[in-house]
């Protein structure tokens, strides 16, 4: 991904929140599943250089 690319879209209370890459790199360790609930502060993926 490049810095600023859309990585995921989180939905909370029927509102969608786009999450963009903060840096360029390769996405590793994607742990989020479609439709799953996550807690505040949870890591959903890692971007490696």
mmCIF file as Biopython writes it, N, C-alpha, C and O atoms, coordinates in Angstrom:
data_model
#
loop_
_atom_site.group_PDB
_atom_site.id
_atom_site.type_symbol
_atom_site.label_atom_id
_atom_site.label_alt_id
_atom_site.label_comp_id
_atom_site.label_asym_id
_atom_site.label_entity_id
_atom_site.label_seq_id
_atom_site.pdbx_PDB_ins_code
_atom_site.Cartn_x
_atom_site.Cartn_y
_atom_site.Cartn_z
_atom_site.occupancy
_atom_site.B_iso_or_equiv
_atom_site.auth_seq_id
_atom_site.auth_asym_id
_atom_site.pdbx_PDB_model_num
ATOM 1   N N  . UNK A ? 1  ? 0.837   -1.185  0.000  1.0 0.0 1  A 1 
ATOM 2   C CA . UNK A ? 1  ? 0.000   0.000   0.000  1.0 0.0 1  A 1 
ATOM 3   C C  . UNK A ? 1  ? 0.880   1.244   0.000  1.0 0.0 1  A 1 
ATOM 4   O O  . UNK A ? 1  ? 2.052   1.196   0.371  1.0 0.0 1  A 1 
ATOM 5   N N  . UNK A ? 2  ? 0.304   2.330   -0.413 1.0 0.0 2  A 1 
ATOM 6   C CA . UNK A ? 2  ? 0.969   3.626   -0.349 1.0 0.0 2  A 1 
ATOM 7   C C  . UNK A ? 2  ? 0.369   4.419   0.806  1.0 0.0 2  A 1 
ATOM 8   O O  . UNK A ? 2  ? -0.767  4.163   1.206  1.0 0.0 2  A 1 
ATOM 9   N N  . UNK A ? 3  ? 1.102   5.360   1.335  1.0 0.0 3  A 1 
ATOM 10  C CA . UNK A ? 3  ? 0.576   6.210   2.401  1.0 0.0 3  A 1 
ATOM 11  C C  . UNK A ? 3  ? -0.709  6.871   1.908  1.0 0.0 3  A 1 
ATOM 12  O O  . UNK A ? 3  ? -0.745  7.438   0.816  1.0 0.0 3  A 1 
ATOM 13  N N  . UNK A ? 4  ? -1.753  6.794   2.714  1.0 0.0 4  A 1 
ATOM 14  C CA . UNK A ? 4  ? -3.036  7.391   2.355  1.0 0.0 4  A 1 
ATOM 15  C C  . UNK A ? 4  ? -4.011  6.444   1.695  1.0 0.0 4  A 1 
ATOM 16  O O  . UNK A ? 4  ? -5.189  6.779   1.566  1.0 0.0 4  A 1 
ATOM 17  N N  . UNK A ? 5  ? -3.558  5.246   1.262  1.0 0.0 5  A 1 
ATOM 18  C CA . UNK A ? 5  ? -4.462  4.267   0.650  1.0 0.0 5  A 1 
ATOM 19  C C  . UNK A ? 5  ? -5.480  3.769   1.668  1.0 0.0 5  A 1 
ATOM 20  O O  . UNK A ? 5  ? -5.168  3.635   2.852  1.0 0.0 5  A 1 
ATOM 21  N N  . UNK A ? 6  ? -6.695  3.495   1.206  1.0 0.0 6  A 1 
ATOM 22  C CA . UNK A ? 6  ? -7.731  2.915   2.053  1.0 0.0 6  A 1 
ATOM 23  C C  . UNK A ? 6  ? -7.353  1.479   2.393  1.0 0.0 6  A 1 
ATOM 24  O O  . UNK A ? 6  ? -7.069  0.682   1.499  1.0 0.0 6  A 1 
ATOM 25  N N  . UNK A ? 7  ? -7.348  1.146   3.688  1.0 0.0 7  A 1 
ATOM 26  C CA . UNK A ? 7  ? -7.002  -0.203  4.131  1.0 0.0 7  A 1 
ATOM 27  C C  . UNK A ? 7  ? -8.262  -0.956  4.541  1.0 0.0 7  A 1 
ATOM 28  O O  . UNK A ? 7  ? -8.500  -2.067  4.067  1.0 0.0 7  A 1 
ATOM 29  N N  . UNK A ? 8  ? -9.061  -0.369  5.411  1.0 0.0 8  A 1 
ATOM 30  C CA . UNK A ? 8  ? -10.312 -0.988  5.866  1.0 0.0 8  A 1 
ATOM 31  C C  . UNK A ? 8  ? -11.358 0.097   6.092  1.0 0.0 8  A 1 
ATOM 32  O O  . UNK A ? 8  ? -11.042 1.284   6.176  1.0 0.0 8  A 1 
ATOM 33  N N  . UNK A ? 9  ? -12.610 -0.342  6.186  1.0 0.0 9  A 1 
ATOM 34  C CA . UNK A ? 9  ? -13.703 0.546   6.565  1.0 0.0 9  A 1 
ATOM 35  C C  . UNK A ? 9  ? -14.343 -0.054  7.807  1.0 0.0 9  A 1 
ATOM 36  O O  . UNK A ? 9  ? -14.861 -1.170  7.774  1.0 0.0 9  A 1 
ATOM 37  N N  . UNK A ? 10 ? -14.303 0.698   8.904  1.0 0.0 10 A 1 
ATOM 38  C CA . UNK A ? 10 ? -14.924 0.262   10.152 1.0 0.0 10 A 1 
ATOM 39  C C  . UNK A ? 10 ? -16.335 0.819   10.217 1.0 0.0 10 A 1 
ATOM 40  O O  . UNK A ? 10 ? -16.588 1.953   9.810  1.0 0.0 10 A 1 
ATOM 41  N N  . UNK A ? 11 ? -17.253 0.009   10.736 1.0 0.0 11 A 1 
ATOM 42  C CA . UNK A ? 11 ? -18.625 0.463   10.918 1.0 0.0 11 A 1 
ATOM 43  C C  . UNK A ? 11 ? -18.923 0.501   12.407 1.0 0.0 11 A 1 
ATOM 44  O O  . UNK A ? 11 ? -18.693 -0.475  13.121 1.0 0.0 11 A 1 
ATOM 45  N N  . UNK A ? 12 ? -19.436 1.633   12.872 1.0 0.0 12 A 1 
ATOM 46  C CA . UNK A ? 12 ? -19.822 1.784   14.271 1.0 0.0 12 A 1 
ATOM 47  C C  . UNK A ? 12 ? -21.104 2.599   14.321 1.0 0.0 12 A 1 
ATOM 48  O O  . UNK A ? 12 ? -21.177 3.700   13.775 1.0 0.0 12 A 1 
ATOM 49  N N  . UNK A ? 13 ? -22.097 2.055   14.972 1.0 0.0 13 A 1 
ATOM 50  C CA . UNK A ? 13 ? -23.383 2.739   15.125 1.0 0.0 13 A 1 
ATOM 51  C C  . UNK A ? 13 ? -23.934 3.202   13.777 1.0 0.0 13 A 1 
ATOM 52  O O  . UNK A ? 13 ? -24.410 4.329   13.640 1.0 0.0 13 A 1 
ATOM 53  N N  . UNK A ? 14 ? -23.861 2.311   12.785 1.0 0.0 14 A 1 
ATOM 54  C CA . UNK A ? 14 ? -24.376 2.535   11.433 1.0 0.0 14 A 1 
ATOM 55  C C  . UNK A ? 14 ? -23.636 3.636   10.673 1.0 0.0 14 A 1 
ATOM 56  O O  . UNK A ? 14 ? -24.131 4.137   9.663  1.0 0.0 14 A 1 
ATOM 57  N N  . UNK A ? 15 ? -22.456 4.010   11.156 1.0 0.0 15 A 1 
ATOM 58  C CA . UNK A ? 15 ? -21.617 4.980   10.446 1.0 0.0 15 A 1 
ATOM 59  C C  . UNK A ? 15 ? -20.347 4.274   9.997  1.0 0.0 15 A 1 
ATOM 60  O O  . UNK A ? 15 ? -19.786 3.465   10.736 1.0 0.0 15 A 1 
ATOM 61  N N  . UNK A ? 16 ? -19.894 4.579   8.792  1.0 0.0 16 A 1 
ATOM 62  C CA . UNK A ? 16 ? -18.670 3.972   8.274  1.0 0.0 16 A 1 
ATOM 63  C C  . UNK A ? 16 ? -17.497 4.926   8.451  1.0 0.0 16 A 1 
ATOM 64  O O  . UNK A ? 16 ? -17.602 6.122   8.177  1.0 0.0 16 A 1 
ATOM 65  N N  . UNK A ? 17 ? -16.371 4.374   8.915  1.0 0.0 17 A 1 
ATOM 66  C CA . UNK A ? 17 ? -15.159 5.165   9.139  1.0 0.0 17 A 1 
ATOM 67  C C  . UNK A ? 17 ? -14.020 4.565   8.319  1.0 0.0 17 A 1 
ATOM 68  O O  . UNK A ? 17 ? -13.543 3.478   8.645  1.0 0.0 17 A 1 
ATOM 69  N N  . UNK A ? 18 ? -13.573 5.247   7.262  1.0 0.0 18 A 1 
ATOM 70  C CA . UNK A ? 18 ? -12.451 4.719   6.481  1.0 0.0 18 A 1 
ATOM 71  C C  . UNK A ? 18 ? -11.145 4.826   7.271  1.0 0.0 18 A 1 
ATOM 72  O O  . UNK A ? 18 ? -10.896 5.830   7.938  1.0 0.0 18 A 1 
ATOM 73  N N  . UNK A ? 19 ? -10.321 3.789   7.189  1.0 0.0 19 A 1 
ATOM 74  C CA . UNK A ? 19 ? -9.008  3.780   7.834  1.0 0.0 19 A 1 
ATOM 75  C C  . UNK A ? 19 ? -7.961  3.696   6.726  1.0 0.0 19 A 1 
ATOM 76  O O  . UNK A ? 19 ? -7.926  2.734   5.959  1.0 0.0 19 A 1 
ATOM 77  N N  . UNK A ? 20 ? -7.116  4.713   6.655  1.0 0.0 20 A 1 
ATOM 78  C CA . UNK A ? 20 ? -6.097  4.788   5.608  1.0 0.0 20 A 1 
ATOM 79  C C  . UNK A ? 20 ? -4.727  4.406   6.153  1.0 0.0 20 A 1 
ATOM 80  O O  . UNK A ? 20 ? -4.458  4.538   7.347  1.0 0.0 20 A 1 
ATOM 81  N N  . UNK A ? 21 ? -3.869  3.932   5.259  1.0 0.0 21 A 1 
ATOM 82  C CA . UNK A ? 21 ? -2.496  3.584   5.631  1.0 0.0 21 A 1 
ATOM 83  C C  . UNK A ? 21 ? -1.750  4.840   6.053  1.0 0.0 21 A 1 
ATOM 84  O O  . UNK A ? 21 ? -1.821  5.864   5.373  1.0 0.0 21 A 1 
ATOM 85  N N  . UNK A ? 22 ? -1.036  4.767   7.170  1.0 0.0 22 A 1 
ATOM 86  C CA . UNK A ? 22 ? -0.271  5.919   7.654  1.0 0.0 22 A 1 
ATOM 87  C C  . UNK A ? 22 ? 1.117   5.988   7.028  1.0 0.0 22 A 1 
ATOM 88  O O  . UNK A ? 22 ? 1.813   6.996   7.152  1.0 0.0 22 A 1 
ATOM 89  N N  . UNK A ? 23 ? 1.519   4.896   6.346  1.0 0.0 23 A 1 
ATOM 90  C CA . UNK A ? 23 ? 2.811   4.867   5.664  1.0 0.0 23 A 1 
ATOM 91  C C  . UNK A ? 23 ? 2.752   3.851   4.539  1.0 0.0 23 A 1 
ATOM 92  O O  . UNK A ? 23 ? 1.841   3.024   4.489  1.0 0.0 23 A 1 
ATOM 93  N N  . UNK A ? 24 ? 3.717   3.910   3.639  1.0 0.0 24 A 1 
ATOM 94  C CA . UNK A ? 24 ? 3.804   2.947   2.545  1.0 0.0 24 A 1 
ATOM 95  C C  . UNK A ? 24 ? 4.431   1.658   3.050  1.0 0.0 24 A 1 
ATOM 96  O O  . UNK A ? 24 ? 5.285   1.690   3.937  1.0 0.0 24 A 1 
ATOM 97  N N  . UNK A ? 25 ? 4.017   0.527   2.497  1.0 0.0 25 A 1 
ATOM 98  C CA . UNK A ? 25 ? 4.596   -0.755  2.877  1.0 0.0 25 A 1 
ATOM 99  C C  . UNK A ? 25 ? 3.709   -1.905  2.453  1.0 0.0 25 A 1 
ATOM 100 O O  . UNK A ? 25 ? 2.847   -1.761  1.586  1.0 0.0 25 A 1 
ATOM 101 N N  . UNK A ? 26 ? 3.934   -3.052  3.080  1.0 0.0 26 A 1 
ATOM 102 C CA . UNK A ? 26 ? 3.178   -4.268  2.808  1.0 0.0 26 A 1 
ATOM 103 C C  . UNK A ? 26 ? 2.346   -4.618  4.028  1.0 0.0 26 A 1 
ATOM 104 O O  . UNK A ? 26 ? 2.851   -4.631  5.151  1.0 0.0 26 A 1 
ATOM 105 N N  . UNK A ? 27 ? 1.068   -4.903  3.806  1.0 0.0 27 A 1 
ATOM 106 C CA . UNK A ? 27 ? 0.197   -5.278  4.921  1.0 0.0 27 A 1 
ATOM 107 C C  . UNK A ? 27 ? 0.511   -6.710  5.326  1.0 0.0 27 A 1 
ATOM 108 O O  . UNK A ? 27 ? 0.500   -7.620  4.498  1.0 0.0 27 A 1 
ATOM 109 N N  . UNK A ? 28 ? 0.793   -6.897  6.616  1.0 0.0 28 A 1 
ATOM 110 C CA . UNK A ? 28 ? 1.093   -8.217  7.185  1.0 0.0 28 A 1 
ATOM 111 C C  . UNK A ? 28 ? 0.182   -8.448  8.379  1.0 0.0 28 A 1 
ATOM 112 O O  . UNK A ? 28 ? -0.210  -7.497  9.055  1.0 0.0 28 A 1 
ATOM 113 N N  . UNK A ? 29 ? -0.150  -9.681  8.637  1.0 0.0 29 A 1 
ATOM 114 C CA . UNK A ? 29 ? -0.873  -10.043 9.855  1.0 0.0 29 A 1 
ATOM 115 C C  . UNK A ? 29 ? -2.258  -9.443  9.962  1.0 0.0 29 A 1 
ATOM 116 O O  . UNK A ? 29 ? -2.632  -8.955  11.029 1.0 0.0 29 A 1 
ATOM 117 N N  . UNK A ? 30 ? -3.035  -9.465  8.879  1.0 0.0 30 A 1 
ATOM 118 C CA . UNK A ? 30 ? -4.402  -8.958  8.926  1.0 0.0 30 A 1 
ATOM 119 C C  . UNK A ? 30 ? -5.217  -9.862  9.844  1.0 0.0 30 A 1 
ATOM 120 O O  . UNK A ? 30 ? -5.432  -11.033 9.532  1.0 0.0 30 A 1 
ATOM 121 N N  . UNK A ? 31 ? -5.669  -9.325  10.970 1.0 0.0 31 A 1 
ATOM 122 C CA . UNK A ? 31 ? -6.361  -10.142 11.968 1.0 0.0 31 A 1 
ATOM 123 C C  . UNK A ? 31 ? -7.858  -9.903  12.008 1.0 0.0 31 A 1 
ATOM 124 O O  . UNK A ? 31 ? -8.583  -10.691 12.614 1.0 0.0 31 A 1 
ATOM 125 N N  . UNK A ? 32 ? -8.337  -8.854  11.389 1.0 0.0 32 A 1 
ATOM 126 C CA . UNK A ? 32 ? -9.771  -8.548  11.416 1.0 0.0 32 A 1 
ATOM 127 C C  . UNK A ? 32 ? -10.523 -9.447  10.439 1.0 0.0 32 A 1 
ATOM 128 O O  . UNK A ? 32 ? -10.015 -9.786  9.371  1.0 0.0 32 A 1 
ATOM 129 N N  . UNK A ? 33 ? -11.731 -9.825  10.819 1.0 0.0 33 A 1 
ATOM 130 C CA . UNK A ? 33 ? -12.602 -10.618 9.964  1.0 0.0 33 A 1 
ATOM 131 C C  . UNK A ? 33 ? -13.816 -9.771  9.595  1.0 0.0 33 A 1 
ATOM 132 O O  . UNK A ? 33 ? -14.274 -8.966  10.406 1.0 0.0 33 A 1 
ATOM 133 N N  . UNK A ? 34 ? -14.339 -9.941  8.393  1.0 0.0 34 A 1 
ATOM 134 C CA . UNK A ? 34 ? -15.523 -9.199  7.962  1.0 0.0 34 A 1 
ATOM 135 C C  . UNK A ? 34 ? -16.677 -9.499  8.911  1.0 0.0 34 A 1 
ATOM 136 O O  . UNK A ? 34 ? -16.993 -10.660 9.171  1.0 0.0 34 A 1 
ATOM 137 N N  . UNK A ? 35 ? -17.301 -8.445  9.425  1.0 0.0 35 A 1 
ATOM 138 C CA . UNK A ? 35 ? -18.450 -8.594  10.312 1.0 0.0 35 A 1 
ATOM 139 C C  . UNK A ? 35 ? -18.113 -8.801  11.770 1.0 0.0 35 A 1 
ATOM 140 O O  . UNK A ? 35 ? -19.012 -8.832  12.610 1.0 0.0 35 A 1 
ATOM 141 N N  . UNK A ? 36 ? -16.834 -8.944  12.094 1.0 0.0 36 A 1 
ATOM 142 C CA . UNK A ? 36 ? -16.426 -9.189  13.483 1.0 0.0 36 A 1 
ATOM 143 C C  . UNK A ? 36 ? -16.403 -7.891  14.274 1.0 0.0 36 A 1 
ATOM 144 O O  . UNK A ? 36 ? -16.209 -6.812  13.713 1.0 0.0 36 A 1 
ATOM 145 N N  . UNK A ? 37 ? -16.603 -8.004  15.577 1.0 0.0 37 A 1 
ATOM 146 C CA . UNK A ? 37 ? -16.488 -6.856  16.474 1.0 0.0 37 A 1 
ATOM 147 C C  . UNK A ? 37 ? -15.051 -6.758  16.968 1.0 0.0 37 A 1 
ATOM 148 O O  . UNK A ? 37 ? -14.402 -7.773  17.220 1.0 0.0 37 A 1 
ATOM 149 N N  . UNK A ? 38 ? -14.562 -5.533  17.106 1.0 0.0 38 A 1 
ATOM 150 C CA . UNK A ? 38 ? -13.233 -5.313  17.664 1.0 0.0 38 A 1 
ATOM 151 C C  . UNK A ? 38 ? -13.339 -4.275  18.771 1.0 0.0 38 A 1 
ATOM 152 O O  . UNK A ? 38 ? -14.291 -3.496  18.812 1.0 0.0 38 A 1 
ATOM 153 N N  . UNK A ? 39 ? -12.371 -4.267  19.656 1.0 0.0 39 A 1 
ATOM 154 C CA . UNK A ? 39 ? -12.379 -3.314  20.759 1.0 0.0 39 A 1 
ATOM 155 C C  . UNK A ? 39 ? -11.537 -2.093  20.411 1.0 0.0 39 A 1 
ATOM 156 O O  . UNK A ? 39 ? -10.679 -2.141  19.529 1.0 0.0 39 A 1 
ATOM 157 N N  . UNK A ? 40 ? -11.793 -1.021  21.106 1.0 0.0 40 A 1 
ATOM 158 C CA . UNK A ? 40 ? -11.032 0.206   20.910 1.0 0.0 40 A 1 
ATOM 159 C C  . UNK A ? 40 ? -9.555  -0.048  21.179 1.0 0.0 40 A 1 
ATOM 160 O O  . UNK A ? 40 ? -9.199  -0.651  22.192 1.0 0.0 40 A 1 
ATOM 161 N N  . UNK A ? 41 ? -8.704  0.407   20.284 1.0 0.0 41 A 1 
ATOM 162 C CA . UNK A ? 41 ? -7.265  0.240   20.443 1.0 0.0 41 A 1 
ATOM 163 C C  . UNK A ? 41 ? -6.721  -1.071  19.908 1.0 0.0 41 A 1 
ATOM 164 O O  . UNK A ? 41 ? -5.513  -1.303  19.951 1.0 0.0 41 A 1 
ATOM 165 N N  . UNK A ? 42 ? -7.600  -1.937  19.402 1.0 0.0 42 A 1 
ATOM 166 C CA . UNK A ? 42 ? -7.158  -3.233  18.878 1.0 0.0 42 A 1 
ATOM 167 C C  . UNK A ? 42 ? -6.368  -3.040  17.582 1.0 0.0 42 A 1 
ATOM 168 O O  . UNK A ? 42 ? -6.694  -2.176  16.769 1.0 0.0 42 A 1 
ATOM 169 N N  . UNK A ? 43 ? -5.337  -3.847  17.403 1.0 0.0 43 A 1 
ATOM 170 C CA . UNK A ? 43 ? -4.561  -3.841  16.170 1.0 0.0 43 A 1 
ATOM 171 C C  . UNK A ? 43 ? -5.255  -4.763  15.175 1.0 0.0 43 A 1 
ATOM 172 O O  . UNK A ? 43 ? -5.533  -5.919  15.490 1.0 0.0 43 A 1 
ATOM 173 N N  . UNK A ? 44 ? -5.535  -4.256  13.973 1.0 0.0 44 A 1 
ATOM 174 C CA . UNK A ? 44 ? -6.216  -5.089  12.981 1.0 0.0 44 A 1 
ATOM 175 C C  . UNK A ? 44 ? -5.293  -5.510  11.839 1.0 0.0 44 A 1 
ATOM 176 O O  . UNK A ? 44 ? -5.616  -6.424  11.081 1.0 0.0 44 A 1 
ATOM 177 N N  . UNK A ? 45 ? -4.149  -4.844  11.720 1.0 0.0 45 A 1 
ATOM 178 C CA . UNK A ? 45 ? -3.139  -5.254  10.749 1.0 0.0 45 A 1 
ATOM 179 C C  . UNK A ? 45 ? -1.852  -4.501  11.043 1.0 0.0 45 A 1 
ATOM 180 O O  . UNK A ? 45 ? -1.822  -3.572  11.851 1.0 0.0 45 A 1 
ATOM 181 N N  . UNK A ? 46 ? -0.795  -4.924  10.371 1.0 0.0 46 A 1 
ATOM 182 C CA . UNK A ? 46 ? 0.508   -4.291  10.533 1.0 0.0 46 A 1 
ATOM 183 C C  . UNK A ? 46 ? 1.027   -3.933  9.148  1.0 0.0 46 A 1 
ATOM 184 O O  . UNK A ? 46 ? 0.870   -4.707  8.203  1.0 0.0 46 A 1 
ATOM 185 N N  . UNK A ? 47 ? 1.641   -2.771  9.026  1.0 0.0 47 A 1 
ATOM 186 C CA . UNK A ? 47 ? 2.237   -2.361  7.753  1.0 0.0 47 A 1 
ATOM 187 C C  . UNK A ? 47 ? 3.751   -2.396  7.908  1.0 0.0 47 A 1 
ATOM 188 O O  . UNK A ? 47 ? 4.329   -1.633  8.682  1.0 0.0 47 A 1 
ATOM 189 N N  . UNK A ? 48 ? 4.385   -3.297  7.155  1.0 0.0 48 A 1 
ATOM 190 C CA . UNK A ? 48 ? 5.845   -3.448  7.181  1.0 0.0 48 A 1 
ATOM 191 C C  . UNK A ? 48 ? 6.455   -2.705  6.008  1.0 0.0 48 A 1 
ATOM 192 O O  . UNK A ? 48 ? 5.845   -2.604  4.943  1.0 0.0 48 A 1 
ATOM 193 N N  . UNK A ? 49 ? 7.663   -2.182  6.203  1.0 0.0 49 A 1 
ATOM 194 C CA . UNK A ? 49 ? 8.372   -1.480  5.129  1.0 0.0 49 A 1 
ATOM 195 C C  . UNK A ? 49 ? 8.735   -2.425  4.015  1.0 0.0 49 A 1 
ATOM 196 O O  . UNK A ? 49 ? 9.337   -2.009  3.025  1.0 0.0 49 A 1 
#
